[in-house]
Amino acid sequence: MDDRRPARLRPLVDGGAAAGVVAAFWTWPAIAAGPWQQTVTGAVLAGVTAGAMPLRWRAPAAATLSAAAGTVLGTLLGICQDPMLAAAWCLYPLAIEQARRTRIVAGVLAGTFTGLAMVTAVPAGAQPGPARQVVVAVAALGVAWLLGTATGRQIATAREAERMRVRLAVARDVHDAVGHALGVVLAQSAVTLSLPGTREEELRDTLSQVEAHARTALEEVQGLVRALRAPDGGPGPGLDALAAAVRATRAAGVEVDVQLDAGGPIGDRTAAAAFRVAQEALANVVRHAPGARCSVRIGREGGLLVLRVEDGGARTPGGPPPPAGSGTGLRGMRERLRPLGGTVEWGPRPAGGFQVTARLPAGDVR
């Protein structure tokens, strides 16, 4: 369904509501008023009130005040029987817009109730059932205000949730893209510094690899920025980018064995999520188990794509102790897979080392 359809229907709905208000509450009282001057005045005020109603989404405050003023004046002159339904119609989007700034809505309501008080001061013979008309008007305005403010708060909450979702997605992508490269750089630098009698040639080779990893991280960050700027930036790199992550991991001193057999086509979002999980798992091996042997297994089990990353937990002899982890990357894996209906588990292996197992639908979840 086209989400823009309700917005396209608004002019038709508002126009129909305006015609209904004029036909029901203005036409006969203006004709029956007697002198032609009254009829002309009724037509002008009815035009002002009806013309304000289709403008309620563009200028809700002005539309509400115009509809209320036209209705109050028409009622005072005995040429209108509208119990402020036109004003209530315009008040609803104003209450949505001002859901967190209720003073403006309260001001509009106060002005409207003042007008109603003036109406009730007119002798009973000047208009039919003034007390009943005021009761209906207060009810209509109150309901419109309550519904509008409730809807406005729901919209504000949904927008805030969307902003938080985008922030978390950006944080995960930056962590995954930069964290892996920096982990490799850190591991290579630490190993090189810990080796006695490192030759200039070896240092140059290490620095060359560090530069390559830093350049890769910069390119990934630039790609993320371009994706955020684009209307539809796509899901990001897929499993075809896994080879580069494996090469970087091997350059950091970790032996990596890869087995990839997807068993059929994989959705783009699924492939992107699987790559990010594998990238983060490899980065954790580099950070927490330098020099370890690692395996990456990707295959299909039924309708699920299953990813397993395991390491033996061996450390490079004489190397620095691995840094303590914050758990951000592991939590990011779970947050990344949850919208796709996937799951991820991690923990120590019985034979030593660590393992990460992710399962997610092979096709994209829409």
C-alpha positions as CSV (number, residue, x, y, z in Angstrom):
1,M,0.0,0.0,0.0
2,D,1.2,3.5,-0.8
3,D,1.9,5.3,2.5
4,R,1.3,8.7,0.8
5,R,-2.3,7.8,-0.1
6,P,-3.9,9.3,3.1
7,A,-2.1,12.6,2.4
8,R,-3.4,12.6,-1.1
9,L,-7.0,12.0,0.1
10,R,-6.9,14.9,2.7
11,P,-8.1,17.6,0.3
12,L,-11.0,15.5,-0.8
13,V,-11.9,14.6,2.8
14,D,-11.6,18.2,4.1
15,G,-13.5,19.5,1.1
16,G,-16.4,17.0,1.8
17,A,-16.4,17.9,5.5
18,A,-16.5,21.7,4.7
19,A,-19.4,21.1,2.3
20,G,-21.3,19.0,4.9
21,V,-20.8,21.7,7.6
22,V,-22.2,24.4,5.3
23,A,-25.1,22.3,4.1
24,A,-26.1,21.2,7.6
25,F,-25.5,24.3,9.7
26,W,-25.3,27.4,7.5
27,T,-27.6,27.1,4.5
28,W,-31.1,27.0,6.0
29,P,-30.4,29.5,8.9
30,A,-28.9,32.0,6.4
31,I,-31.8,31.7,4.0
32,A,-34.4,31.9,6.8
33,A,-32.7,34.9,8.4
34,G,-35.0,37.2,6.4
35,P,-33.2,40.3,5.0
36,W,-30.9,39.7,2.1
37,Q,-28.1,41.4,4.0
38,Q,-28.2,38.6,6.6
39,T,-28.1,36.0,3.8
40,V,-25.1,37.7,2.2
41,T,-23.4,37.9,5.6
42,G,-24.1,34.3,6.2
43,A,-22.7,33.3,2.8
44,V,-19.5,35.3,3.5
45,L,-19.0,33.8,7.0
46,A,-19.8,30.3,5.8
47,G,-17.2,30.8,3.1
48,V,-14.6,31.9,5.7
49,T,-15.4,28.9,7.9
50,A,-15.5,26.3,5.0
51,G,-12.4,27.8,3.4
52,A,-10.4,27.3,6.7
53,M,-11.2,23.6,6.9
54,P,-9.1,22.4,4.0
55,L,-6.1,24.5,5.3
56,R,-6.0,22.7,8.6
57,W,-2.9,20.7,7.8
58,R,-1.0,23.6,6.2
59,A,-1.8,26.3,8.8
60,P,-3.7,24.6,11.7
61,A,-3.6,27.6,14.1
62,A,-4.9,30.1,11.5
63,A,-7.5,27.6,10.3
64,T,-8.8,26.9,13.8
65,L,-9.0,30.6,14.7
66,S,-10.7,31.4,11.3
67,A,-13.3,28.6,11.7
68,A,-14.0,29.5,15.3
69,A,-14.4,33.2,14.5
70,G,-16.7,32.6,11.6
71,T,-18.8,30.2,13.6
72,V,-19.1,32.5,16.6
73,L,-20.0,35.5,14.5
74,G,-22.6,33.5,12.5
75,T,-24.1,32.1,15.7
76,L,-24.3,35.6,17.2
77,L,-26.1,36.8,14.1
78,G,-28.5,33.9,14.1
79,I,-27.4,32.6,10.7
80,C,-25.4,29.6,11.9
81,Q,-26.2,26.5,14.0
82,D,-22.8,24.8,13.9
83,P,-21.8,23.6,17.4
84,M,-18.1,24.4,16.6
85,L,-17.6,21.2,14.5
86,A,-15.7,23.1,11.9
87,A,-13.3,24.5,14.6
88,A,-12.9,21.1,16.1
89,W,-12.1,19.7,12.7
90,C,-9.3,22.2,12.4
91,L,-8.2,21.8,16.0
92,Y,-7.2,18.2,15.6
93,P,-4.0,18.7,13.5
94,L,-3.1,21.7,15.6
95,A,-3.2,19.5,18.7
96,I,-1.0,17.0,16.9
97,E,1.5,19.7,16.0
98,Q,1.5,21.2,19.4
99,A,1.3,18.0,21.4
100,R,4.4,19.0,23.5
101,R,3.6,22.7,23.5
102,T,0.1,22.8,24.9
103,R,0.0,26.5,25.7
104,I,-0.8,27.4,22.1
105,V,-3.6,24.8,22.0
106,A,-4.8,26.1,25.4
107,G,-4.9,29.6,24.0
108,V,-7.0,28.6,21.0
109,L,-9.4,26.7,23.3
110,A,-9.6,29.7,25.7
111,G,-10.4,32.0,22.8
112,T,-13.0,29.6,21.5
113,F,-14.7,29.2,24.9
114,T,-14.7,33.0,25.3
115,G,-16.6,33.2,22.0
116,L,-19.0,30.5,23.2
117,A,-19.6,32.5,26.4
118,M,-20.6,35.5,24.3
119,V,-23.0,33.3,22.4
120,T,-24.7,32.1,25.5
121,A,-25.2,35.7,26.5
122,V,-27.5,36.2,23.5
123,P,-31.2,36.0,24.4
124,A,-32.7,32.6,24.0
125,G,-35.0,33.6,21.1
126,A,-32.0,34.6,19.0
127,Q,-30.9,31.0,18.4
128,P,-32.3,27.6,19.0
129,G,-31.1,25.7,22.0
130,P,-28.0,27.8,23.0
131,A,-27.1,25.7,26.0
132,R,-27.3,22.4,24.1
133,Q,-25.2,24.0,21.3
134,V,-22.5,25.0,23.8
135,V,-22.4,21.5,25.4
136,V,-21.9,19.9,22.0
137,A,-19.3,22.5,21.1
138,V,-17.3,21.9,24.3
139,A,-17.5,18.2,23.8
140,A,-16.4,18.4,20.1
141,L,-13.4,20.7,20.9
142,G,-12.4,18.6,23.9
143,V,-12.5,15.3,21.9
144,A,-10.5,16.9,19.0
145,W,-7.9,18.2,21.4
146,L,-7.5,14.9,23.3
147,L,-7.3,12.8,20.1
148,G,-4.8,15.3,18.5
149,T,-2.5,15.4,21.5
150,A,-2.5,11.6,21.9
151,T,-1.8,11.2,18.2
152,G,1.0,13.8,18.4
153,R,2.7,12.1,21.3
154,Q,2.5,8.8,19.4
155,I,4.1,10.4,16.3
156,A,6.8,12.0,18.5
157,T,7.6,8.7,20.2
158,A,7.8,6.9,16.9
159,R,10.1,9.5,15.4
160,E,12.4,9.3,18.5
161,A,12.5,5.5,18.2
162,E,13.4,5.8,14.5
163,R,16.2,8.3,15.4
164,M,17.5,5.9,18.0
165,R,17.3,3.0,15.5
166,V,19.4,4.9,13.0
167,R,21.9,6.0,15.6
168,L,22.4,2.3,16.7
169,A,22.7,1.2,13.1
170,V,25.4,3.8,12.4
171,A,27.2,3.0,15.6
172,R,27.2,-0.8,14.7
173,D,28.5,-0.1,11.2
174,V,31.2,2.2,12.3
175,H,32.3,-0.2,15.0
176,D,32.4,-3.1,12.6
177,A,34.1,-1.2,9.8
178,V,36.7,0.6,11.9
179,G,37.1,-1.9,14.7
180,H,38.3,-4.8,12.6
181,A,40.9,-2.7,10.8
182,L,42.2,-1.0,14.0
183,G,42.3,-4.4,15.7
184,V,44.5,-5.7,12.9
185,V,46.7,-2.6,13.1
186,L,47.1,-2.9,16.8
187,A,47.9,-6.6,16.6
188,Q,50.5,-6.1,13.9
189,S,52.1,-3.2,15.8
190,A,52.2,-5.1,19.1
191,V,53.7,-8.2,17.6
192,T,56.4,-6.2,15.7
193,L,57.3,-4.3,18.8
194,S,57.6,-7.4,20.9
195,L,60.0,-9.2,18.6
196,P,63.7,-8.6,19.4
197,G,66.0,-7.4,16.7
198,T,63.3,-6.5,14.2
199,R,64.9,-5.6,10.9
200,E,64.2,-2.5,9.0
201,E,62.8,-4.5,6.1
202,E,60.3,-6.2,8.5
203,L,59.3,-2.9,9.9
204,R,58.7,-1.5,6.4
205,D,56.5,-4.5,5.6
206,T,54.5,-4.1,8.8
207,L,54.0,-0.4,8.2
208,S,52.9,-1.1,4.6
209,Q,50.3,-3.5,5.9
210,V,49.2,-1.0,8.6
211,E,48.7,1.6,5.9
212,A,46.7,-0.8,3.8
213,H,44.4,-1.6,6.7
214,A,44.0,2.0,7.6
215,R,43.1,2.9,4.0
216,T,40.5,0.1,4.0
217,A,38.9,1.4,7.2
218,L,38.8,4.9,5.7
219,E,37.2,3.6,2.5
220,E,34.6,1.7,4.5
221,V,33.8,4.8,6.7
222,Q,33.5,6.9,3.5
223,G,31.2,4.2,2.0
224,L,29.0,4.4,5.2
225,V,28.7,8.2,4.9
226,R,27.7,7.9,1.2
227,A,25.1,5.3,2.1
228,L,23.7,7.5,4.8
229,R,23.5,10.5,2.4
230,A,21.9,8.4,-0.4
231,P,18.0,7.9,-0.5
232,D,18.5,4.2,-0.5
233,G,22.1,3.3,0.4
234,G,21.6,-0.4,0.3
235,P,22.4,-3.0,3.0
236,G,26.2,-2.6,2.7
237,P,29.0,-5.1,1.8
238,G,28.0,-8.8,1.5
239,L,29.8,-12.1,1.7
240,D,31.9,-11.2,-1.3
241,A,33.8,-8.8,1.0
242,L,34.7,-11.6,3.4
243,A,37.9,-12.5,1.5
244,A,39.4,-9.0,2.3
245,A,38.5,-9.4,6.0
246,V,40.1,-12.9,6.0
247,R,43.3,-11.5,4.3
248,A,43.6,-8.8,6.9
249,T,43.1,-11.3,9.7
250,R,45.8,-13.5,8.3
251,A,48.1,-10.5,8.0
252,A,47.7,-10.0,11.7
253,G,49.1,-13.4,12.4
254,V,45.9,-15.4,12.7
255,E,45.6,-18.6,10.6
256,V,42.1,-18.6,9.1
257,D,40.4,-21.5,7.4
258,V,37.3,-20.6,5.4
259,Q,34.5,-22.9,4.1
260,L,31.7,-21.0,2.3
261,D,28.8,-23.0,0.8
262,A,25.6,-20.9,0.9
263,G,23.7,-23.6,-1.1
264,G,21.8,-21.1,-3.1
265,P,21.0,-17.4,-3.4
266,I,21.1,-15.3,-0.3
267,G,19.2,-12.0,0.2
268,D,21.3,-8.9,0.2
269,R,20.4,-7.9,3.8
270,T,21.1,-11.4,5.0
271,A,24.5,-11.4,3.2
272,A,25.4,-8.0,4.6
273,A,24.5,-9.1,8.2
274,A,26.4,-12.3,7.9
275,F,29.5,-10.5,6.7
276,R,29.4,-8.0,9.6
277,V,29.0,-10.8,12.1
278,A,32.0,-12.7,10.6
279,Q,34.0,-9.5,10.4
280,E,33.4,-8.8,14.1
281,A,34.1,-12.4,15.1
282,L,37.4,-12.2,13.3
283,A,38.3,-8.9,14.8
284,N,37.6,-10.5,18.3
285,V,40.0,-13.3,17.4
286,V,42.7,-10.8,16.5
287,R,42.2,-8.8,19.6
288,H,41.7,-11.5,22.2
289,A,43.5,-14.5,20.8
290,P,46.5,-13.3,18.7
291,G,48.3,-16.0,16.9
292,A,45.4,-18.4,17.2
293,R,44.0,-20.7,14.5
294,C,40.6,-19.8,13.4
295,S,37.9,-21.4,11.2
296,V,35.0,-19.7,9.4
297,R,32.1,-22.0,8.3
298,I,29.1,-20.7,6.4
299,G,26.5,-23.0,5.1
300,R,22.8,-23.6,4.9
301,E,20.7,-25.7,7.3
302,G,17.1,-25.9,5.9
303,G,16.0,-22.3,5.3
304,L,18.7,-20.9,7.6
305,L,22.1,-19.5,6.8
306,V,24.4,-20.7,9.6
307,L,27.7,-19.0,10.3
308,R,30.3,-20.4,12.7
309,V,33.6,-18.7,13.7
310,E,35.8,-20.7,16.1
311,D,39.3,-20.2,17.4
312,G,41.6,-22.4,19.4
313,G,42.5,-19.7,21.9
314,A,46.2,-19.9,21.4
315,R,48.3,-16.7,22.0
316,T,51.4,-15.6,20.3
317,P,54.3,-16.5,22.7
318,G,55.8,-13.5,24.3
319,G,53.1,-11.2,23.0
320,P,51.2,-8.7,25.1
321,P,48.1,-9.8,27.0
322,P,44.9,-9.4,25.1
323,P,42.8,-6.3,26.0
324,A,39.6,-6.7,27.9
325,G,36.5,-6.5,25.8
326,S,33.5,-4.2,26.3
327,G,31.0,-6.6,24.7
328,T,29.8,-3.8,22.3
329,G,30.6,-5.9,19.2
330,L,28.8,-9.0,20.5
331,R,25.7,-7.0,21.5
332,G,25.9,-5.3,18.1
333,M,25.7,-8.7,16.4
334,R,22.5,-9.5,18.2
335,E,21.0,-6.1,17.4
336,R,21.9,-6.5,13.8
337,L,20.3,-10.0,13.4
338,R,17.2,-9.4,15.4
339,P,15.3,-7.4,12.7
340,L,16.0,-10.2,10.2
341,G,14.7,-12.9,12.5
342,G,18.2,-14.2,13.2
343,T,19.9,-15.3,16.4
344,V,23.5,-15.4,17.6
345,E,25.2,-17.3,20.3
346,W,28.7,-17.0,21.7
347,G,30.8,-18.5,24.4
348,P,34.0,-20.6,25.2
349,R,34.5,-23.9,23.5
350,P,34.9,-27.1,25.7
351,A,38.3,-27.8,24.0
352,G,39.5,-24.2,24.6
353,G,39.1,-21.0,22.6
354,F,35.9,-19.2,21.7
355,Q,33.1,-19.7,19.2
356,V,30.3,-17.5,17.7
357,T,27.3,-19.1,15.9
358,A,24.8,-17.1,14.0
359,R,21.6,-18.3,12.3
360,L,19.4,-16.2,10.1
361,P,16.9,-16.7,7.3
362,A,18.6,-17.2,4.0
363,G,16.2,-14.8,2.3
364,D,15.6,-11.2,3.3
365,V,12.7,-10.5,5.7
366,R,10.6,-7.7,4.4
